């Protein structure tokens, strides 16, 4: 079951205290979601680094660090750049629209906003976000991590979350409904094992499909998977080093690990089924 509005967290950013209070009251009453607030760009970045947020409503016109500068810093931060943002603006200046569009933002809410319009626009955006399959990619090497993320984002309609350590991956798993976990094949063994062990211990996480691979074979694997929820109906294992019969033997020898939904690896070449 996907997330509901009640599970969603929204950060509203505006230097006008009255606007913050009104937006918070409307969204909490009408959507029952959790609403955080910030009155400047620096506070926004601090909150995003310390809290999980589904959606940011970001005012453009703010003193010191304005909305566009704040958005640029969000996009420049590898841990924040995938957060969904809608701009709050009383300005119709084409220059601001061009700047935010260049940063991947085309969603605007005009100020002053009517309560019904705010609720409609935000609920529509949350529905879009919640409808996406969420993929978690984990690797302790940032170059490999970004390469795998680029492949997924360019080729598949998935929302991509990333983690560069086992601890970061476990926090994301706890805070999100993840549909697929991809662990870099070259990740240090202790880090990869930490993630597998964490997922295996919990029934909720143990049911999440998991792939071990790298950028050289990721596109081919995801072409077969397509939608993470249907991974168990596919045959994503392809190995030039091990035959189907050998795969079955490995599965029999690893019965104690069958809590993991699926493991696909190019380095070892085996598959575990629940």
C-alpha atoms as an extended CHARMM CRD file, in Angstrom:
* protein
*
       274  EXT
         1         1  UNK       CA              0.0000000000        0.0000000000        0.0000000000  PROA      1               0.0000000000
         2         2  UNK       CA              1.3540000000        3.4130000000       -0.9760000000  PROA      2               0.0000000000
         3         3  UNK       CA              1.7300000000        6.4490000000        1.1900000000  PROA      3               0.0000000000
         4         4  UNK       CA             -1.3030000000        8.5050000000        2.1940000000  PROA      4               0.0000000000
         5         5  UNK       CA             -1.4700000000       12.2520000000        2.6870000000  PROA      5               0.0000000000
         6         6  UNK       CA             -1.2850000000       11.5890000000        6.4300000000  PROA      6               0.0000000000
         7         7  UNK       CA              2.1440000000       10.0120000000        5.9140000000  PROA      7               0.0000000000
         8         8  UNK       CA              3.4490000000       12.9220000000        3.8440000000  PROA      8               0.0000000000
         9         9  UNK       CA              5.7570000000       15.6790000000        5.0820000000  PROA      9               0.0000000000
        10        10  UNK       CA              5.6790000000       19.1390000000        3.4890000000  PROA      10              0.0000000000
        11        11  UNK       CA              8.1120000000       21.9810000000        4.1040000000  PROA      11              0.0000000000
        12        12  UNK       CA              6.6890000000       25.4660000000        3.4850000000  PROA      12              0.0000000000
        13        13  UNK       CA              9.2690000000       28.2320000000        3.0710000000  PROA      13              0.0000000000
        14        14  UNK       CA              8.2830000000       31.9340000000        3.1930000000  PROA      14              0.0000000000
        15        15  UNK       CA              9.7290000000       34.9790000000        4.9150000000  PROA      15              0.0000000000
        16        16  UNK       CA              6.1960000000       36.1940000000        5.7150000000  PROA      16              0.0000000000
        17        17  UNK       CA              5.1020000000       34.6880000000        9.0530000000  PROA      17              0.0000000000
        18        18  UNK       CA              1.4040000000       35.0920000000        8.2540000000  PROA      18              0.0000000000
        19        19  UNK       CA              1.7750000000       33.1820000000        4.9800000000  PROA      19              0.0000000000
        20        20  UNK       CA              3.5110000000       30.3570000000        6.8360000000  PROA      20              0.0000000000
        21        21  UNK       CA              0.7630000000       30.1140000000        9.4500000000  PROA      21              0.0000000000
        22        22  UNK       CA             -2.0320000000       30.1410000000        6.8640000000  PROA      22              0.0000000000
        23        23  UNK       CA             -0.3930000000       27.5280000000        4.6150000000  PROA      23              0.0000000000
        24        24  UNK       CA              0.4050000000       25.2720000000        7.5820000000  PROA      24              0.0000000000
        25        25  UNK       CA             -3.1390000000       25.4890000000        8.9450000000  PROA      25              0.0000000000
        26        26  UNK       CA             -4.7620000000       24.8140000000        5.5600000000  PROA      26              0.0000000000
        27        27  UNK       CA             -2.5680000000       21.8480000000        4.6310000000  PROA      27              0.0000000000
        28        28  UNK       CA             -2.7330000000       20.2000000000        8.0580000000  PROA      28              0.0000000000
        29        29  UNK       CA             -6.5130000000       20.5860000000        8.2990000000  PROA      29              0.0000000000
        30        30  UNK       CA             -7.4070000000       19.6280000000        4.7500000000  PROA      30              0.0000000000
        31        31  UNK       CA             -4.7640000000       16.9930000000        3.9690000000  PROA      31              0.0000000000
        32        32  UNK       CA             -3.8510000000       15.8340000000        7.4980000000  PROA      32              0.0000000000
        33        33  UNK       CA             -0.1790000000       15.8820000000        6.4760000000  PROA      33              0.0000000000
        34        34  UNK       CA              2.7490000000       16.9900000000        8.5910000000  PROA      34              0.0000000000
        35        35  UNK       CA              3.8780000000       20.5400000000        7.7760000000  PROA      35              0.0000000000
        36        36  UNK       CA              7.2830000000       21.9870000000        8.6470000000  PROA      36              0.0000000000
        37        37  UNK       CA              8.0580000000       25.6830000000        8.1350000000  PROA      37              0.0000000000
        38        38  UNK       CA             11.1170000000       27.8260000000        7.4670000000  PROA      38              0.0000000000
        39        39  UNK       CA             11.4160000000       31.5700000000        6.9460000000  PROA      39              0.0000000000
        40        40  UNK       CA             14.7060000000       31.6800000000        5.0400000000  PROA      40              0.0000000000
        41        41  UNK       CA             16.9170000000       29.6580000000        2.7190000000  PROA      41              0.0000000000
        42        42  UNK       CA             19.5330000000       28.6550000000        5.2780000000  PROA      42              0.0000000000
        43        43  UNK       CA             16.9130000000       27.2240000000        7.6530000000  PROA      43              0.0000000000
        44        44  UNK       CA             15.4170000000       25.3700000000        4.6930000000  PROA      44              0.0000000000
        45        45  UNK       CA             18.6940000000       23.5920000000        3.9690000000  PROA      45              0.0000000000
        46        46  UNK       CA             19.1800000000       22.7050000000        7.6390000000  PROA      46              0.0000000000
        47        47  UNK       CA             15.6850000000       21.1990000000        7.8830000000  PROA      47              0.0000000000
        48        48  UNK       CA             16.1170000000       19.2020000000        4.6770000000  PROA      48              0.0000000000
        49        49  UNK       CA             19.3890000000       17.7360000000        5.9640000000  PROA      49              0.0000000000
        50        50  UNK       CA             17.8470000000       16.7520000000        9.2940000000  PROA      50              0.0000000000
        51        51  UNK       CA             14.3390000000       15.6240000000        8.2670000000  PROA      51              0.0000000000
        52        52  UNK       CA             12.7150000000       13.5390000000        5.5660000000  PROA      52              0.0000000000
        53        53  UNK       CA             10.5140000000       15.7830000000        3.3870000000  PROA      53              0.0000000000
        54        54  UNK       CA              8.2530000000       14.7360000000        0.4950000000  PROA      54              0.0000000000
        55        55  UNK       CA              7.6050000000       18.1790000000       -0.9530000000  PROA      55              0.0000000000
        56        56  UNK       CA              8.9640000000       21.7170000000       -0.5350000000  PROA      56              0.0000000000
        57        57  UNK       CA              6.8290000000       24.7940000000       -1.2150000000  PROA      57              0.0000000000
        58        58  UNK       CA              9.5480000000       27.4030000000       -1.7510000000  PROA      58              0.0000000000
        59        59  UNK       CA              8.9710000000       31.1570000000       -1.9310000000  PROA      59              0.0000000000
        60        60  UNK       CA             11.0600000000       32.9210000000       -4.5680000000  PROA      60              0.0000000000
        61        61  UNK       CA             11.2710000000       36.4110000000       -3.0920000000  PROA      61              0.0000000000
        62        62  UNK       CA             13.2070000000       36.1860000000        0.1860000000  PROA      62              0.0000000000
        63        63  UNK       CA             16.0230000000       38.3460000000        1.6100000000  PROA      63              0.0000000000
        64        64  UNK       CA             19.6160000000       37.1230000000        1.7310000000  PROA      64              0.0000000000
        65        65  UNK       CA             19.3150000000       33.5930000000        0.2480000000  PROA      65              0.0000000000
        66        66  UNK       CA             16.3140000000       33.8440000000       -2.0830000000  PROA      66              0.0000000000
        67        67  UNK       CA             14.2330000000       30.9360000000       -3.3950000000  PROA      67              0.0000000000
        68        68  UNK       CA             16.1990000000       30.4960000000       -6.6070000000  PROA      68              0.0000000000
        69        69  UNK       CA             19.5240000000       30.4730000000       -4.7600000000  PROA      69              0.0000000000
        70        70  UNK       CA             18.1010000000       28.0280000000       -2.2190000000  PROA      70              0.0000000000
        71        71  UNK       CA             16.8280000000       25.7960000000       -5.0250000000  PROA      71              0.0000000000
        72        72  UNK       CA             20.2770000000       25.8620000000       -6.6370000000  PROA      72              0.0000000000
        73        73  UNK       CA             21.8660000000       24.6960000000       -3.3750000000  PROA      73              0.0000000000
        74        74  UNK       CA             19.2830000000       21.8950000000       -3.0890000000  PROA      74              0.0000000000
        75        75  UNK       CA             20.0800000000       20.7260000000       -6.6070000000  PROA      75              0.0000000000
        76        76  UNK       CA             23.8410000000       20.9360000000       -5.9510000000  PROA      76              0.0000000000
        77        77  UNK       CA             23.5970000000       18.7350000000       -2.8560000000  PROA      77              0.0000000000
        78        78  UNK       CA             23.7520000000       15.0320000000       -3.7740000000  PROA      78              0.0000000000
        79        79  UNK       CA             21.6400000000       14.0970000000       -0.7630000000  PROA      79              0.0000000000
        80        80  UNK       CA             18.9230000000       16.6930000000       -1.4300000000  PROA      80              0.0000000000
        81        81  UNK       CA             18.7240000000       17.1300000000       -5.1810000000  PROA      81              0.0000000000
        82        82  UNK       CA             15.9180000000       14.5970000000       -5.7200000000  PROA      82              0.0000000000
        83        83  UNK       CA             13.4820000000       16.3420000000       -3.3480000000  PROA      83              0.0000000000
        84        84  UNK       CA             10.3620000000       17.5790000000       -5.1260000000  PROA      84              0.0000000000
        85        85  UNK       CA              9.9030000000       21.3680000000       -5.1000000000  PROA      85              0.0000000000
        86        86  UNK       CA              7.0510000000       23.7170000000       -6.0310000000  PROA      86              0.0000000000
        87        87  UNK       CA              7.6710000000       27.4650000000       -6.1320000000  PROA      87              0.0000000000
        88        88  UNK       CA              5.5600000000       30.0220000000       -4.2820000000  PROA      88              0.0000000000
        89        89  UNK       CA              5.6270000000       33.3320000000       -6.0810000000  PROA      89              0.0000000000
        90        90  UNK       CA              3.8100000000       36.6350000000       -6.3520000000  PROA      90              0.0000000000
        91        91  UNK       CA              6.0310000000       37.5150000000       -9.2870000000  PROA      91              0.0000000000
        92        92  UNK       CA              5.2990000000       36.8070000000      -12.9260000000  PROA      92              0.0000000000
        93        93  UNK       CA              8.7600000000       37.8150000000      -14.0790000000  PROA      93              0.0000000000
        94        94  UNK       CA              9.8650000000       35.6870000000      -17.0090000000  PROA      94              0.0000000000
        95        95  UNK       CA             13.4620000000       35.7400000000      -15.7890000000  PROA      95              0.0000000000
        96        96  UNK       CA             12.5560000000       33.9220000000      -12.5410000000  PROA      96              0.0000000000
        97        97  UNK       CA             10.4900000000       31.3610000000      -14.4510000000  PROA      97              0.0000000000
        98        98  UNK       CA             13.4300000000       30.6770000000      -16.7660000000  PROA      98              0.0000000000
        99        99  UNK       CA             15.8540000000       30.2990000000      -13.8560000000  PROA      99              0.0000000000
       100       100  UNK       CA             13.6920000000       27.8030000000      -11.9840000000  PROA      100             0.0000000000
       101       101  UNK       CA             12.8400000000       25.9170000000      -15.1870000000  PROA      101             0.0000000000
       102       102  UNK       CA             16.5780000000       25.4990000000      -15.8080000000  PROA      102             0.0000000000
       103       103  UNK       CA             16.7390000000       23.8140000000      -12.3860000000  PROA      103             0.0000000000
       104       104  UNK       CA             13.9450000000       21.4150000000      -13.2940000000  PROA      104             0.0000000000
       105       105  UNK       CA             11.0310000000       23.2110000000      -11.6150000000  PROA      105             0.0000000000
       106       106  UNK       CA              7.9170000000       24.0710000000      -13.6030000000  PROA      106             0.0000000000
       107       107  UNK       CA              5.3190000000       23.9090000000      -10.8020000000  PROA      107             0.0000000000
       108       108  UNK       CA              4.1780000000       27.2560000000       -9.3860000000  PROA      108             0.0000000000
       109       109  UNK       CA              1.5940000000       28.3680000000       -6.8580000000  PROA      109             0.0000000000
       110       110  UNK       CA              0.6790000000       32.0200000000       -7.1430000000  PROA      110             0.0000000000
       111       111  UNK       CA              0.5080000000       34.2300000000       -4.0610000000  PROA      111             0.0000000000
       112       112  UNK       CA             -1.7940000000       35.2060000000       -2.5260000000  PROA      112             0.0000000000
       113       113  UNK       CA             -3.2800000000       31.7080000000       -2.8750000000  PROA      113             0.0000000000
       114       114  UNK       CA             -6.8470000000       30.6320000000       -2.2410000000  PROA      114             0.0000000000
       115       115  UNK       CA             -7.1640000000       27.7090000000        0.2270000000  PROA      115             0.0000000000
       116       116  UNK       CA             -8.9350000000       25.4870000000       -2.3090000000  PROA      116             0.0000000000
       117       117  UNK       CA             -6.2570000000       26.1020000000       -4.9360000000  PROA      117             0.0000000000
       118       118  UNK       CA             -3.4320000000       25.3730000000       -2.4990000000  PROA      118             0.0000000000
       119       119  UNK       CA             -5.0220000000       22.1050000000       -1.4100000000  PROA      119             0.0000000000
       120       120  UNK       CA             -5.7710000000       21.0610000000       -4.9900000000  PROA      120             0.0000000000
       121       121  UNK       CA             -2.2700000000       21.7740000000       -6.2970000000  PROA      121             0.0000000000
       122       122  UNK       CA             -0.4650000000       20.1680000000       -3.3620000000  PROA      122             0.0000000000
       123       123  UNK       CA             -2.6870000000       17.0810000000       -3.2680000000  PROA      123             0.0000000000
       124       124  UNK       CA             -2.2080000000       16.5850000000       -7.0130000000  PROA      124             0.0000000000
       125       125  UNK       CA              1.5750000000       16.8070000000       -6.6010000000  PROA      125             0.0000000000
       126       126  UNK       CA              1.5970000000       14.3780000000       -3.6660000000  PROA      126             0.0000000000
       127       127  UNK       CA             -0.5060000000       11.9190000000       -5.6630000000  PROA      127             0.0000000000
       128       128  UNK       CA              2.0120000000       12.1130000000       -8.5080000000  PROA      128             0.0000000000
       129       129  UNK       CA              4.9180000000       11.5070000000       -6.1290000000  PROA      129             0.0000000000
       130       130  UNK       CA              3.2030000000        8.6380000000       -4.3310000000  PROA      130             0.0000000000
       131       131  UNK       CA              2.3350000000        6.9510000000       -7.6360000000  PROA      131             0.0000000000
       132       132  UNK       CA              6.0000000000        6.5820000000       -8.5930000000  PROA      132             0.0000000000
       133       133  UNK       CA              7.8920000000        3.4110000000       -7.8400000000  PROA      133             0.0000000000
       134       134  UNK       CA             10.6980000000        4.2580000000       -5.4160000000  PROA      134             0.0000000000
       135       135  UNK       CA             14.1520000000        2.8120000000       -6.0250000000  PROA      135             0.0000000000
       136       136  UNK       CA             16.9490000000        2.9760000000       -3.4550000000  PROA      136             0.0000000000
       137       137  UNK       CA             20.4900000000        2.7900000000       -4.8650000000  PROA      137             0.0000000000
       138       138  UNK       CA             23.3440000000        2.1070000000       -2.4310000000  PROA      138             0.0000000000
       139       139  UNK       CA             27.0770000000        2.3250000000       -3.1090000000  PROA      139             0.0000000000
       140       140  UNK       CA             30.0040000000        3.6370000000       -1.0890000000  PROA      140             0.0000000000
       141       141  UNK       CA             31.6470000000        5.1300000000       -4.1890000000  PROA      141             0.0000000000
       142       142  UNK       CA             29.9860000000        8.3840000000       -5.3130000000  PROA      142             0.0000000000
       143       143  UNK       CA             31.0580000000        8.0300000000       -8.9460000000  PROA      143             0.0000000000
       144       144  UNK       CA             29.4860000000        4.5660000000       -9.2250000000  PROA      144             0.0000000000
       145       145  UNK       CA             26.4630000000        5.7410000000       -7.2380000000  PROA      145             0.0000000000
       146       146  UNK       CA             25.8010000000        8.6860000000       -9.5550000000  PROA      146             0.0000000000
       147       147  UNK       CA             26.3560000000        6.5440000000      -12.6540000000  PROA      147             0.0000000000
       148       148  UNK       CA             23.6910000000        4.0600000000      -11.5230000000  PROA      148             0.0000000000
       149       149  UNK       CA             21.3070000000        6.8390000000      -10.5510000000  PROA      149             0.0000000000
       150       150  UNK       CA             21.7000000000        8.4900000000      -13.9710000000  PROA      150             0.0000000000
       151       151  UNK       CA             20.8390000000        5.2270000000      -15.7490000000  PROA      151             0.0000000000
       152       152  UNK       CA             17.6660000000        4.7330000000      -13.7070000000  PROA      152             0.0000000000
       153       153  UNK       CA             16.5280000000        8.3600000000      -13.9870000000  PROA      153             0.0000000000
       154       154  UNK       CA             17.1660000000        8.5250000000      -17.7270000000  PROA      154             0.0000000000
       155       155  UNK       CA             15.4620000000        5.2510000000      -18.6150000000  PROA      155             0.0000000000
       156       156  UNK       CA             12.7250000000        4.5210000000      -16.0710000000  PROA      156             0.0000000000
       157       157  UNK       CA              9.8300000000        6.4050000000      -14.4420000000  PROA      157             0.0000000000
       158       158  UNK       CA             11.1050000000        5.7570000000      -10.9270000000  PROA      158             0.0000000000
       159       159  UNK       CA             11.7590000000        8.1180000000       -8.0570000000  PROA      159             0.0000000000
       160       160  UNK       CA             15.3910000000        7.4790000000       -7.1430000000  PROA      160             0.0000000000
       161       161  UNK       CA             16.8100000000        7.7590000000       -3.6320000000  PROA      161             0.0000000000
       162       162  UNK       CA             20.5100000000        7.2460000000       -2.9380000000  PROA      162             0.0000000000
       163       163  UNK       CA             22.6630000000        6.2330000000        0.0230000000  PROA      163             0.0000000000
       164       164  UNK       CA             26.4440000000        6.0390000000        0.3130000000  PROA      164             0.0000000000
       165       165  UNK       CA             26.5270000000        3.7920000000        3.3870000000  PROA      165             0.0000000000
       166       166  UNK       CA             24.6250000000        0.9930000000        5.0540000000  PROA      166             0.0000000000
       167       167  UNK       CA             23.4560000000        3.3230000000        7.8290000000  PROA      167             0.0000000000
       168       168  UNK       CA             22.0800000000        5.8680000000        5.3490000000  PROA      168             0.0000000000
       169       169  UNK       CA             20.3300000000        3.0850000000        3.4130000000  PROA      169             0.0000000000
       170       170  UNK       CA             18.6510000000        1.7390000000        6.5460000000  PROA      170             0.0000000000
       171       171  UNK       CA             17.3410000000        5.1940000000        7.4630000000  PROA      171             0.0000000000
       172       172  UNK       CA             15.8330000000        5.6070000000        3.9920000000  PROA      172             0.0000000000
       173       173  UNK       CA             14.2390000000        2.1620000000        4.1990000000  PROA      173             0.0000000000
       174       174  UNK       CA             12.6390000000        3.0580000000        7.5300000000  PROA      174             0.0000000000
       175       175  UNK       CA             11.3140000000        6.4160000000        6.2750000000  PROA      175             0.0000000000
       176       176  UNK       CA             10.0420000000        5.4040000000        2.8290000000  PROA      176             0.0000000000
       177       177  UNK       CA              7.9990000000        2.7830000000        0.9920000000  PROA      177             0.0000000000
       178       178  UNK       CA             10.7860000000        1.4220000000       -1.2130000000  PROA      178             0.0000000000
       179       179  UNK       CA              9.8720000000       -0.8260000000       -4.1440000000  PROA      179             0.0000000000
       180       180  UNK       CA             13.3760000000       -1.9240000000       -5.1670000000  PROA      180             0.0000000000
       181       181  UNK       CA             16.8640000000       -1.7960000000       -3.6490000000  PROA      181             0.0000000000
       182       182  UNK       CA             19.9590000000       -1.7660000000       -5.8530000000  PROA      182             0.0000000000
       183       183  UNK       CA             23.3150000000       -2.3400000000       -4.1420000000  PROA      183             0.0000000000
       184       184  UNK       CA             26.5590000000       -1.6670000000       -6.0120000000  PROA      184             0.0000000000
       185       185  UNK       CA             28.3640000000       -4.9190000000       -6.7950000000  PROA      185             0.0000000000
       186       186  UNK       CA             31.7200000000       -3.3400000000       -5.9470000000  PROA      186             0.0000000000
       187       187  UNK       CA             30.5830000000       -2.0090000000       -2.5780000000  PROA      187             0.0000000000
       188       188  UNK       CA             32.7050000000       -3.1760000000        0.3380000000  PROA      188             0.0000000000
       189       189  UNK       CA             31.4730000000       -6.5490000000        1.5730000000  PROA      189             0.0000000000
       190       190  UNK       CA             30.8130000000       -5.3740000000        5.1210000000  PROA      190             0.0000000000
       191       191  UNK       CA             28.6070000000       -2.5290000000        3.9080000000  PROA      191             0.0000000000
       192       192  UNK       CA             26.6250000000       -4.7270000000        1.5290000000  PROA      192             0.0000000000
       193       193  UNK       CA             26.2320000000       -7.4720000000        4.1210000000  PROA      193             0.0000000000
       194       194  UNK       CA             25.0100000000       -4.9170000000        6.6670000000  PROA      194             0.0000000000
       195       195  UNK       CA             22.1700000000       -3.9480000000        4.3370000000  PROA      195             0.0000000000
       196       196  UNK       CA             21.2530000000       -7.5600000000        3.5060000000  PROA      196             0.0000000000
       197       197  UNK       CA             21.2480000000       -8.5280000000        7.1750000000  PROA      197             0.0000000000
       198       198  UNK       CA             19.0650000000       -5.5480000000        8.0930000000  PROA      198             0.0000000000
       199       199  UNK       CA             16.5230000000       -6.3780000000        5.3710000000  PROA      199             0.0000000000
       200       200  UNK       CA             16.4800000000      -10.0870000000        6.2120000000  PROA      200             0.0000000000
       201       201  UNK       CA             15.6740000000       -9.4950000000        9.8830000000  PROA      201             0.0000000000
       202       202  UNK       CA             12.4240000000       -7.6350000000        9.1870000000  PROA      202             0.0000000000
       203       203  UNK       CA              9.4780000000       -9.1230000000        7.2720000000  PROA      203             0.0000000000
       204       204  UNK       CA              8.6120000000       -5.7350000000        5.7470000000  PROA      204             0.0000000000
       205       205  UNK       CA             12.0970000000       -5.1420000000        4.3550000000  PROA      205             0.0000000000
       206       206  UNK       CA             12.7390000000       -8.7880000000        3.5510000000  PROA      206             0.0000000000
       207       207  UNK       CA              9.9320000000       -8.6590000000        0.9990000000  PROA      207             0.0000000000
       208       208  UNK       CA             11.5700000000       -5.8130000000       -0.9600000000  PROA      208             0.0000000000
       209       209  UNK       CA             13.2260000000       -7.0100000000       -4.1940000000  PROA      209             0.0000000000
       210       210  UNK       CA             16.9730000000       -6.4730000000       -4.1520000000  PROA      210             0.0000000000
       211       211  UNK       CA             19.4860000000       -6.3620000000       -6.9830000000  PROA      211             0.0000000000
       212       212  UNK       CA             23.2680000000       -6.3840000000       -6.7350000000  PROA      212             0.0000000000
       213       213  UNK       CA             24.8270000000       -4.9740000000       -9.8820000000  PROA      213             0.0000000000
       214       214  UNK       CA             26.6790000000       -2.0770000000      -11.4530000000  PROA      214             0.0000000000
       215       215  UNK       CA             26.2310000000        0.4730000000      -14.2230000000  PROA      215             0.0000000000
       216       216  UNK       CA             27.4870000000       -1.9530000000      -16.8900000000  PROA      216             0.0000000000
       217       217  UNK       CA             24.5610000000       -4.3580000000      -16.4420000000  PROA      217             0.0000000000
       218       218  UNK       CA             21.9730000000       -2.2570000000      -14.6270000000  PROA      218             0.0000000000
       219       219  UNK       CA             20.0350000000       -1.1670000000      -17.6920000000  PROA      219             0.0000000000
       220       220  UNK       CA             19.6370000000       -4.7570000000      -18.8620000000  PROA      220             0.0000000000
       221       221  UNK       CA             18.4450000000       -5.9000000000      -15.4490000000  PROA      221             0.0000000000
       222       222  UNK       CA             15.9270000000       -3.0740000000      -15.1410000000  PROA      222             0.0000000000
       223       223  UNK       CA             14.6570000000       -3.7160000000      -18.6610000000  PROA      223             0.0000000000
       224       224  UNK       CA             13.6260000000       -7.1460000000      -17.4000000000  PROA      224             0.0000000000
       225       225  UNK       CA             12.3090000000       -5.9100000000      -14.0820000000  PROA      225             0.0000000000
       226       226  UNK       CA             10.4460000000       -2.8500000000      -15.4960000000  PROA      226             0.0000000000
       227       227  UNK       CA              8.3020000000       -2.4080000000      -12.4090000000  PROA      227             0.0000000000
       228       228  UNK       CA              9.7890000000       -3.4130000000       -9.1010000000  PROA      228             0.0000000000
       229       229  UNK       CA              6.5170000000       -4.8380000000       -7.8110000000  PROA      229             0.0000000000
       230       230  UNK       CA              6.5590000000       -7.5030000000      -10.5270000000  PROA      230             0.0000000000
       231       231  UNK       CA             10.1790000000       -8.5700000000      -10.1010000000  PROA      231             0.0000000000
       232       232  UNK       CA              9.2250000000      -11.9570000000       -8.6950000000  PROA      232             0.0000000000
       233       233  UNK       CA              7.4280000000      -12.7760000000      -11.9530000000  PROA      233             0.0000000000
       234       234  UNK       CA             10.5370000000      -12.0700000000      -14.0460000000  PROA      234             0.0000000000
       235       235  UNK       CA             13.8330000000      -13.8720000000      -14.5740000000  PROA      235             0.0000000000
       236       236  UNK       CA             16.4350000000      -11.1710000000      -13.9690000000  PROA      236             0.0000000000
       237       237  UNK       CA             19.3910000000      -13.5150000000      -13.4910000000  PROA      237             0.0000000000
       238       238  UNK       CA             21.8170000000      -13.5770000000      -16.3460000000  PROA      238             0.0000000000
       239       239  UNK       CA             25.3260000000      -14.8950000000      -15.8040000000  PROA      239             0.0000000000
       240       240  UNK       CA             27.9270000000      -16.0450000000      -18.2410000000  PROA      240             0.0000000000
       241       241  UNK       CA             29.7170000000      -17.9010000000      -15.4790000000  PROA      241             0.0000000000
       242       242  UNK       CA             26.9830000000      -20.0760000000      -14.0070000000  PROA      242             0.0000000000
       243       243  UNK       CA             24.2960000000      -22.3030000000      -15.5200000000  PROA      243             0.0000000000
       244       244  UNK       CA             20.5940000000      -22.3870000000      -14.4960000000  PROA      244             0.0000000000
       245       245  UNK       CA             21.1910000000      -25.7690000000      -12.8330000000  PROA      245             0.0000000000
       246       246  UNK       CA             24.0630000000      -24.3040000000      -10.8280000000  PROA      246             0.0000000000
       247       247  UNK       CA             21.8290000000      -21.4040000000       -9.8310000000  PROA      247             0.0000000000
       248       248  UNK       CA             19.3030000000      -23.8740000000       -8.4060000000  PROA      248             0.0000000000
       249       249  UNK       CA             22.0670000000      -25.6140000000       -6.4560000000  PROA      249             0.0000000000
       250       250  UNK       CA             23.2110000000      -22.3310000000       -4.9410000000  PROA      250             0.0000000000
       251       251  UNK       CA             19.6400000000      -21.5580000000       -3.8980000000  PROA      251             0.0000000000
       252       252  UNK       CA             19.3880000000      -24.9590000000       -2.1840000000  PROA      252             0.0000000000
       253       253  UNK       CA             22.6620000000      -24.2900000000       -0.3570000000  PROA      253             0.0000000000
       254       254  UNK       CA             21.4270000000      -20.9330000000        0.9310000000  PROA      254             0.0000000000
       255       255  UNK       CA             18.0090000000      -21.8460000000        2.3220000000  PROA      255             0.0000000000
       256       256  UNK       CA             18.6800000000      -19.8410000000        5.4640000000  PROA      256             0.0000000000
       257       257  UNK       CA             18.8310000000      -16.6290000000        3.4070000000  PROA      257             0.0000000000
       258       258  UNK       CA             15.5290000000      -17.0490000000        1.6130000000  PROA      258             0.0000000000
       259       259  UNK       CA             13.9610000000      -14.2200000000        3.5620000000  PROA      259             0.0000000000
       260       260  UNK       CA             15.5430000000      -11.9660000000        0.9800000000  PROA      260             0.0000000000
       261       261  UNK       CA             13.0540000000      -11.5820000000       -1.8730000000  PROA      261             0.0000000000
       262       262  UNK       CA             15.5120000000      -11.7700000000       -4.7750000000  PROA      262             0.0000000000
       263       263  UNK       CA             19.2510000000      -11.3030000000       -5.0600000000  PROA      263             0.0000000000
       264       264  UNK       CA             20.8270000000      -10.8740000000       -8.4550000000  PROA      264             0.0000000000
       265       265  UNK       CA             24.6030000000      -10.5410000000       -8.6870000000  PROA      265             0.0000000000
       266       266  UNK       CA             27.0760000000      -10.4500000000      -11.5130000000  PROA      266             0.0000000000
       267       267  UNK       CA             30.0000000000      -11.0490000000       -9.2070000000  PROA      267             0.0000000000
       268       268  UNK       CA             28.6750000000      -14.2810000000       -7.7030000000  PROA      268             0.0000000000
       269       269  UNK       CA             25.8520000000      -15.1110000000      -10.0860000000  PROA      269             0.0000000000
       270       270  UNK       CA             23.0900000000      -16.5470000000       -7.9110000000  PROA      270             0.0000000000
       271       271  UNK       CA             19.4170000000      -15.9420000000       -7.2030000000  PROA      271             0.0000000000
       272       272  UNK       CA             17.5210000000      -16.4580000000       -3.9560000000  PROA      272             0.0000000000
       273       273  UNK       CA             13.7490000000      -16.7840000000       -3.9980000000  PROA      273             0.0000000000
       274       274  UNK       CA             11.3560000000      -16.5200000000       -1.0670000000  PROA      274             0.0000000000
